[in-house]
Amino acid sequence: MTNGPQVRRQLVTQFNICRSRDAATIDRVAAVLLCWYLARVDMLHGLMLTALSSHLRLALAVVLVSVAMLLLAGCVVGALLLVWSVLTVLVYSLLHFALLLAAMLAGTLASLTLVASFHSSSV
C-alpha cells in the first residue's frame, strides 16, 4: 500500500502541475480531486478490519468513498439549485416591483397631465 504523500508526488509528476498557469488549471483540479479521493481510500483501507482480505478491503473502501463523493456532489448540486431558485424568485420579484413602480408612475403622470389639461382649458 502506498502512503498519501508518495501518491501525491506521483500525481504531481503525472499531471505536470508545474506547467503554465493557464494550461494546467484543469490538471490542478484533477490532481487535487484525485489526491483527496486516494487519501480517503487509503485512510478507509487502513481503518478496516484485518479479517477481510486486502483486495476486499480496498474494493469496499473504493465503493464507500465513491458513494460519499456522489452524495457530496448531489448535495452541492441541490444547494446550487436552491440558491438559483431563490435568486430567480428575487430577480423576478424585483422586476415585478419595478414594473409596478413604472405603472404607478405612468398613471400618476397621466392623471397629472389630465388635471393640468382641464385646469388650463378652464382658464
Backbone hydrogen bonds, N-H to C=O, Kabsch-Sander energy under -0.5 kcal/mol:
donor,donor_aa,acceptor,acceptor_aa,energy
7,V,3,N,-2.1
8,R,4,G,-2.5
9,R,5,P,-2.3
10,Q,6,Q,-2.1
11,L,7,V,-2.3
12,V,8,R,-2.6
13,T,9,R,-2.2
14,Q,10,Q,-2.7
15,F,11,L,-3.0
16,N,12,V,-0.6
17,I,12,V,-1.5
19,R,16,N,-1.6
24,A,20,S,-1.7
25,T,22,D,-0.6
28,R,24,A,-2.7
29,V,25,T,-2.3
30,A,26,I,-2.7
31,A,27,D,-2.7
32,V,28,R,-2.6
33,L,29,V,-2.5
34,L,30,A,-2.7
35,C,31,A,-2.7
36,W,32,V,-2.5
37,Y,33,L,-2.6
38,L,34,L,-3.1
39,A,35,C,-2.4
40,R,36,W,-2.0
41,V,37,Y,-2.3
42,D,38,L,-2.8
43,M,39,A,-2.3
44,L,40,R,-2.8
45,H,41,V,-2.7
46,G,42,D,-2.1
47,L,43,M,-1.4
48,M,44,L,-1.2
52,L,49,L,-0.9
57,R,53,S,-2.5
58,L,54,S,-2.4
59,A,55,H,-2.5
60,L,56,L,-2.6
61,A,57,R,-2.5
62,V,58,L,-2.5
63,V,59,A,-2.3
64,L,60,L,-2.6
65,V,61,A,-2.5
66,S,62,V,-2.4
67,V,63,V,-2.5
68,A,64,L,-2.3
69,M,65,V,-2.5
70,L,66,S,-2.4
71,L,67,V,-2.6
72,L,68,A,-2.5
73,A,69,M,-2.7
74,G,70,L,-2.5
75,C,71,L,-2.4
76,V,72,L,-2.3
77,V,73,A,-2.6
78,G,74,G,-2.6
79,A,75,C,-2.5
80,L,76,V,-2.5
81,L,77,V,-2.5
82,L,78,G,-2.3
83,V,79,A,-2.6
84,W,80,L,-2.7
85,S,81,L,-2.4
86,V,82,L,-2.4
87,L,83,V,-2.7
88,T,84,W,-2.4
89,V,85,S,-2.6
90,L,86,V,-2.5
91,V,87,L,-2.7
92,Y,88,T,-2.8
93,S,89,V,-2.6
94,L,90,L,-2.5
95,L,91,V,-2.6
96,H,92,Y,-2.7
97,F,93,S,-2.5
98,A,94,L,-2.5
99,L,95,L,-2.3
100,L,96,H,-2.6
101,L,97,F,-2.7
102,A,98,A,-2.5
103,A,99,L,-2.5
104,M,100,L,-2.6
105,L,101,L,-2.5
106,A,102,A,-2.7
107,G,103,A,-2.6
108,T,104,M,-2.6
109,L,105,L,-2.6
110,A,106,A,-2.4
111,S,107,G,-2.6
112,L,108,T,-2.7
113,T,109,L,-2.3
114,L,110,A,-2.4
115,V,111,S,-2.7
116,A,112,L,-2.7
117,S,113,T,-2.4
118,F,114,L,-2.2
119,H,115,V,-2.5
120,S,116,A,-2.5
121,S,117,S,-1.7
122,S,118,F,-1.5
123,V,119,H,-0.7
